[in-house]
Amino acid sequence: MSVREKQRAQLSTVEAELRRRLIDSLKLVARGEDSLFFTTAEFNPFGLPTHMLSKTSAELSELAAEALQLRDLLGESPSGSVAEMFRGALREAADVADQNRLGPARSAMKLLDRLGNPQPAQIDSTVSHRLEPVSGWSRFSESDALVEFVSRHLSSWHYLSFTSDTSTWENPSDGCLVNIAFTNTESVREFSIVAPVSSALKSRSVSRLLEHLRDAYGVLVQPLA
């Protein structure tokens, strides 16, 4: 076997491994786990310490770098490859200037779709809802009051805040997540609820939260794009 044939065989092996592991990881992120998956040592806009970053993402980044290096040696374009799609998602997640960039769960779903993995089995039962005022968040002027209410209402949930522009509350009893992302002026730019099963959205805490947001702020459940 020639050197080129060995490199091509190695590329096939690396890309197959990267795709398999990436899809498995993205299913978990889409389900609300590993919220820092799209933050790596290279794509780390908030300068988070290394020990906070996802070890899985670091390993996948190494595989992606190896795949891209092999493609370069073989003179093959990285365009459309699994490694380039993964790095593209990392770049998008790190683009803090884009106030409309997706949160981790939706970024994972988008990348899964690009990888051609329809309706992953592990997130089949996951239910995601986007919350938004009729006029949109860009015109919403009561972010402080809304976030204060959410914080009080979900005070018994676990509070997570891994980056300066996101807040997440997790229900310890059923794994339901409430996610809020902010602009650099601390106004709400994205609000979502991700439930592992649809019944979690019928819990008293979630139903009362949705009812108050609707009545007090005109925030309604919108279909996810």
Secondary structure, DSSP 8 states (H G I E B T S, - for coil): --HHHHHHHHHHHHHHHHHHHHHHHHHHHHTT--TTTT--SSS-TT---GGGS-HHHHHHHHHHHHHHHHHHHHT---TT-HHHHHHHHHHHHH-TT-TT---HHHHHHHHHHHTT--S-GGGTT-EEEEEEETT-GGG---HHHHHHHHHHHTTTSEEE--STTEEEEE-TTT--EEEEEE-TTS-EEEEEEEESSGGGGGSHHHHHHHHHHHHHH-EEEE---
